[in-house]
């Protein structure tokens, strides 16, 4: 199977795109790095160079040195920008408070999102980070890269920015940390014209959708997570770049209920791959697991001796629905009782596979605490097919957005609106009937909001007629 | 085709929309897949973790792809990216991948190359001695900590992120490079209640919090929309007021404030960060996977620890302790939250030797859902304390 992008992709060659020569890229020696001192004293940060885990301080120092040794006209942002960034971080440690100012509206022409303005509140001490804006760059689905692209991006960002990145931000974007207002448009021009690459989302809009590794390298994926993510991302470019929502809206795609991108906890709309037919069983492989010929759980427990694999204890007894049994040496699954938790499949991936009739479960309303407290997503659509061009999913998205934009208050996430208005109202809006799958258990209070049309004779009654039966 | 040079490059501010390209979206994923991934898309039969950080995925076609996963600090430089590219060019035909948890994945198609790659990666160290590319992060261990910006780039943090993660991961290195735990442990870090990293469903969550109500800036009327600031408070702790010289301002009902910081997000004239007030809350027992048990929130187990920059010794010690007690007590496949629920949270606090204070009993919305309405409990030292205080027992 091969995917065709919606537009032809530029074949990127670093040697054609590059800014720096090889000499410029290798402009310092190990010896110079050893003796290198930043312009600020940063004792606490020096401390963070110790220990085995990769040190962001040691990394930043080599960037600082590399910048210093480039010629003045080979950088559009001050040479000392990394020195000042680390210097300000040390000051923040000293003061126990951040030194980034609140707010700052900057962006690229025509977009409301993708750029976050940032200013230092101590610019006199750290002039190179007086303006230190972020660009969010929309990552390719599942974060695979060709090095030609990454090298070109590194050159672009070293030349026109601080050379500091986040790979990646929590939403998934490639984060370019720190540039001046003036450089935003030239960066955007090169990103789109030369690197064939767009910005992601920020502000009250659709945030950059993200997905798990899916069918690219996972045997569990029930759907084409990358294709669905790419389609939604490109179809909703307007919503991604021009804030028109009450607050942020996140869409994430997980290929199976293992949930490796955590869509269920951190997306307003969570699409999770699932199946509605039977788990496929290879009985021979089941026997191989039982005989100890194949390591359980893909070898995830190799580091410790847990004893011989016991299918009864480790699979059958741990099944949350108790729908499995061994009969005459054969593993039997009562698929009607299965809730597709993935445990048995995870433990014995060579013996068990998800079914072939696949689609997504759709859940809505997850979010972190601010404002009304943390929420997990609510199961709303138990199953729907997820096949290109995903018109059924787009229809659903748009019904949700129409309602949220109409009813949502400023900074009210979808999950909070559903709480405020009630899940039944949300079901009415998206046009689906209530189902027991949507709740853990039915309500415990009998305070049912009956509507007038639910009750024979309606709500209008005559007090005089009532008084004929009941004296005051 | 070339990246532009000069102050404004090819951008012409006189004609900002000339030849403008917008809304093209990201690069298409297919183009960035290594050939073995393209060829076997959707055909993967199974995988095996050969050793910590090294996996093989086997396709129905018989093809294999070996992945070497390395931890990375999320904050990376152009220099670091170039080094990653050098490795990817040398061993992986110019392809590389990043994971959701900020790991770097190098993929090769032969086991011999895995050995060369492994040797190369582990030989690369910063001059101060830290690994550049530690191998691990798979299976029943601790993978990279996802985190937020902290003091490096954020305007609302209550603590720093990159430094705390570095300190914790230094201490947990053996759990990153090993797979000795009962199940995987996902640690996440967010520097304020906005939780840009959505850490609220992690096995262990580290969270920056404020503890002092906002200060009202004298010039609030010229800095932000006062009604918006008032409306921003989810608990109604902000109300209109006048300054002594008669200007419009707000007052804070301090006993109502739950320090969420939303007012500051909406109005820069209400800062609440403070050296003594800010610190770290630790939550535990959350998960997002649907495996065996349902996804669940993490629970607050330590209400506050100091921001002891740069190494956060109290935070590091607490995280390590929880993991060690969990490793010694939980069953195979049991996540931290499932273990705590099986033995009961009262036992969790006893085993982990964590103090239980009134700050751990919910008094916010839906608090009642968390209260025990049963006599099914276990006796621990805390229970006897209550009995003594109530005059129920003599000793």
Interface residues (C-beta under 8 A of the other chain):
Chain A: X1 X2 X3 X5 X6 X7 X9 X10 X13 X16 X17 X18 X19 X25 X30 X33 X34 X44 X45 X47 X48 X49 X50 X51 X52 X53 X54 X55 X56 X58 X59 X60 X62 X63 X66 X76 X82 X85 X88 X89 X92 X93 X95 X96 X97 X98 X99 X100 X101 X102 X103 X109 X110 X111 X118 X132 X134 X138 X139 X140 X141 X142 X143 X144 X145 X146 X147 X148 X149 X150 X151 X152 X153 X154 X155 X156 X157 X158 X159 X160 X163 X164 X165 X166 X167 X168 X169 X170 X171 X172 X177 X178 X182 X185 X186 X188 X189 X190 X192 X193 X194 X195 X196 X197 X198 X200 X210 X212 X213 X215 X216 X217 X218 X219 X221 X224 X226 X230 X233 X234 X237 X238 X241 X257 X258 X259 X260 X261 X262 X264 X265 X266 X272 X295 X297 X298 X299 X300 X301 X302 X303 X304 X306 X314 X318 X320 X340 X341 X342 X343 X346 X347 X349 X350 X366 X367 X368 X369 X370 X371 X372 X373 X374 X376 X410 X411
Chain B: X1 X2 X3 X4 X5 X7 X8 X9 X10 X11 X13 X16 X17 X19 X20 X21 X22 X23 X24 X25 X26 X27 X28 X29 X30 X31 X32 X33 X34 X37 X38 X41 X42 X44 X45 X46 X47 X48 X49 X50 X51 X52 X55 X57 X65 X67 X71 X72 X73 X74 X75 X76 X77 X78 X79 X80 X81 X82 X84 X85 X88 X89 X94 X95 X96 X97 X98 X99 X100 X102 X107 X126 X127 X128 X129 X130 X131 X132 X133 X134 X138 X139 X140 X141 X146 X148 X149 X150 X151 X152 X153 X154 X155 X156 X157 X160 X162 X163 X166 X167 X169 X170 X173 X176 X178 X179 X180 X181 X184 X190 X193 X194 X195 X196 X197 X198 X199 X200 X201 X228 X231 X232 X234 X260 X261 X262 X264 X265 X266 X268 X271 X273 X274 X275 X276 X278 X286 X288 X289 X290 X291 X292 X293 X295 X296 X297 X307 X309 X310 X311 X332 X333 X364 X365 X366
